[in-house]
Amino acid sequence: MSKNFRTCDLDQPFLLPPSLQDWLPENHLARFIAELMNVLDLSRIYGFYGRRDARGKAAYHPVMMVRVLLYGYCVGVMSSRRMERASHEDVAFRYLCADQHPDHDTIAAFRQQHLPVPAQLFTQLLQLCNKAGLVKLGQVAIDGTKVQANASKHKAMSYDRMEEKEKQLKEEVEKLLAQAAETDAAEDALYGKGNRGDELTGELARRESRLKKIAEAKEALEQEARERAEAAKKAAEEKLEERRKKEEEGGKKFGGRPPQIPDPEQARPEAKAQRNFTDPESRIMPDGAHKCAFVQAYNAQIAVDGAAQIIVAAELTQESNDKRQLAPMLERVEQNLGAKPVAATADAGYFSEEQVSDERVKGIELYIATGKQKHGQPDPAKRPNPVIVRPNRIRQWRK
């Protein structure tokens, strides 16, 4: 052959030891993650390893484990098994692992043990971005999305259905217990000498375990109802006290019915209140982004700075819509960075009189759509330019 080719012998040994630094280009994200670890405070993780006698097998270094987890989150690799496989197959992961290969059990255990730390690291990273001038806080944009829970919506049950099912299961359990009592003699022969013969059968055990789950779910819904009633009681008492003070100042009683104070002990969940047996913290929510109208999910919120698209706040809620998320998200921005943004934008889902008049948004210029316009329909007002309304500087568009 006249053409020369480079050798590609898989058994060719290295003449010099290989360097990890030669594996990735200079501007790779993995290099940024590695350099970032030098300025993050991992003292809470180090404090977890309290043993000082050096007994036992040496643990993987926390810096390496955090590097792998952070990079995995950045590139959308959440599975510990995928991370273990990537430590062998993916050059970037192998670089961050320093050519070590923690198994998926180790990665999962590390993540579980140090769950509170990522939130602290997020705040540290955000403050670093702020010091680097990447966060201007001139304008932030807020939006939300539904994050599907690792549970089926068909595993949820409403409170009234729980009561009905609980009654049915109790009757079935009693029937099975009676049947078991009638067949003791036969069961002695079936189970053998030394066994009582009244052990729970598979059918009975399944019903009793389901009954236990339903009872726990009912108690959780009832507890939530009591907590809501406590909050409503406190709000009603504050209104009554404010009403009393105004009556004393004015010298006359107000007309109309005074606020009623609910009794938390008498509070009952709504008949349609639901709870999922697989993931009790998730909720059934409408979601137009998916083909199905409702999903078992969480409502994820995010606020992004307009200068360099840096995430300045993130939160996960159980609220099915965004109506009450504007003020909490702007408050979270202030907590993370120590200052309020100059302006904030949000879609119509965030608009409510209560939120735009909240003290937490005071001093922030709000750009919020107050309503939605259906696709293909012209604007009846024909006013393309925004108009400023209300004294607290809320800019509104008619789309």
Rosetta blueprint (number, residue, H / E / L):
1 M L
2 S L
3 K L
4 N L
5 F L
6 R L
7 T L
8 C L
9 D L
10 L L
11 D L
12 Q L
13 P L
14 F L
15 L L
16 L L
17 P L
18 P L
19 S L
20 L H
21 Q H
22 D H
23 W L
24 L L
25 P L
26 E L
27 N L
28 H L
29 L H
30 A H
31 R H
32 F H
33 I H
34 A H
35 E H
36 L H
37 M L
38 N L
39 V L
40 L L
41 D L
42 L L
43 S H
44 R H
45 I H
46 Y H
47 G L
48 F L
49 Y L
50 G L
51 R L
52 R L
53 D L
54 A L
55 R L
56 G L
57 K L
58 A L
59 A L
60 Y L
61 H L
62 P H
63 V H
64 M H
65 M H
66 V H
67 R H
68 V H
69 L H
70 L H
71 Y H
72 G H
73 Y H
74 C H
75 V L
76 G L
77 V L
78 M L
79 S L
80 S H
81 R H
82 R H
83 M H
84 E H
85 R H
86 A H
87 S H
88 H H
89 E H
90 D L
91 V H
92 A H
93 F H
94 R H
95 Y H
96 L H
97 C L
98 A L
99 D L
100 Q L
101 H L
102 P L
103 D L
104 H H
105 D H
106 T H
107 I H
108 A H
109 A H
110 F H
111 R H
112 Q H
113 Q H
114 H L
115 L L
116 P L
117 V H
118 P H
119 A H
120 Q H
121 L H
122 F H
123 T H
124 Q H
125 L H
126 L H
127 Q H
128 L H
129 C H
130 N H
131 K H
132 A L
133 G L
134 L L
135 V L
136 K L
137 L L
138 G L
139 Q E
140 V E
141 A E
142 I E
143 D E
144 G E
145 T E
146 K E
147 V E
148 Q E
149 A L
150 N L
151 A L
152 S L
153 K H
154 H H
155 K H
156 A E
157 M E
158 S E
159 Y H
160 D H
161 R H
162 M H
163 E H
164 E H
165 K H
166 E H
167 K H
168 Q H
169 L H
170 K H
171 E H
172 E H
173 V H
174 E H
175 K H
176 L H
177 L H
178 A H
179 Q H
180 A H
181 A H
182 E H
183 T L
184 D H
185 A H
186 A H
187 E H
188 D H
189 A H
190 L H
191 Y H
192 G L
193 K L
194 G L
195 N L
196 R L
197 G L
198 D L
199 E L
200 L L
201 T L
202 G H
203 E H
204 L H
205 A H
206 R H
207 R H
208 E H
209 S H
210 R H
211 L H
212 K H
213 K H
214 I H
215 A H
216 E H
217 A H
218 K H
219 E H
220 A H
221 L H
222 E H
223 Q H
224 E H
225 A H
226 R H
227 E H
228 R H
229 A H
230 E H
231 A H
232 A H
233 K H
234 K H
235 A H
236 A H
237 E H
238 E H
239 K H
240 L H
241 E H
242 E H
243 R H
244 R H
245 K H
246 K H
247 E H
248 E H
249 E H
250 G H
251 G L
252 K L
253 K L
254 F L
255 G L
256 G L
257 R L
258 P L
259 P L
260 Q L
261 I L
262 P L
263 D L
264 P H
265 E H
266 Q H
267 A L
268 R L
269 P L
270 E L
271 A L
272 K L
273 A L
274 Q E
275 R E
276 N E
277 F L
278 T L
279 D L
280 P L
281 E L
282 S L
283 R E
284 I E
285 M E
286 P E
287 D L
288 G L
289 A L
290 H L
291 K L
292 C L
293 A L
294 F E
295 V E
296 Q E
297 A E
298 Y E
299 N E
300 A E
301 Q E
302 I E
303 A E
304 V E
305 D E
306 G L
307 A L
308 A L
309 Q L
310 I L
311 I E
312 V E
313 A E
314 A E
315 E E
316 L E
317 T E
318 Q L
319 E L
320 S L
321 N L
322 D L
323 K L
324 R L
325 Q L
326 L H
327 A H
328 P H
329 M H
330 L H
331 E H
332 R H
333 V H
334 E H
335 Q H
336 N H
337 L H
338 G L
339 A L
340 K L
341 P L
342 V L
343 A E
344 A E
345 T E
346 A E
347 D L
348 A H
349 G H
350 Y H
351 F L
352 S L
353 E H
354 E H
355 Q H
356 V H
357 S L
358 D L
359 E H
360 R H
361 V H
362 K L
363 G L
364 I L
365 E E
366 L E
367 Y E
368 I E
369 A L
370 T L
371 G L
372 K L
373 Q L
374 K L
375 H L
376 G L
377 Q L
378 P L
379 D L
380 P L
381 A L
382 K L
383 R L
384 P L
385 N L
386 P L
387 V E
388 I E
389 V E
390 R L
391 P L
392 N L
393 R L
394 I E
395 R E
396 Q E
397 W L
398 R L
399 K L
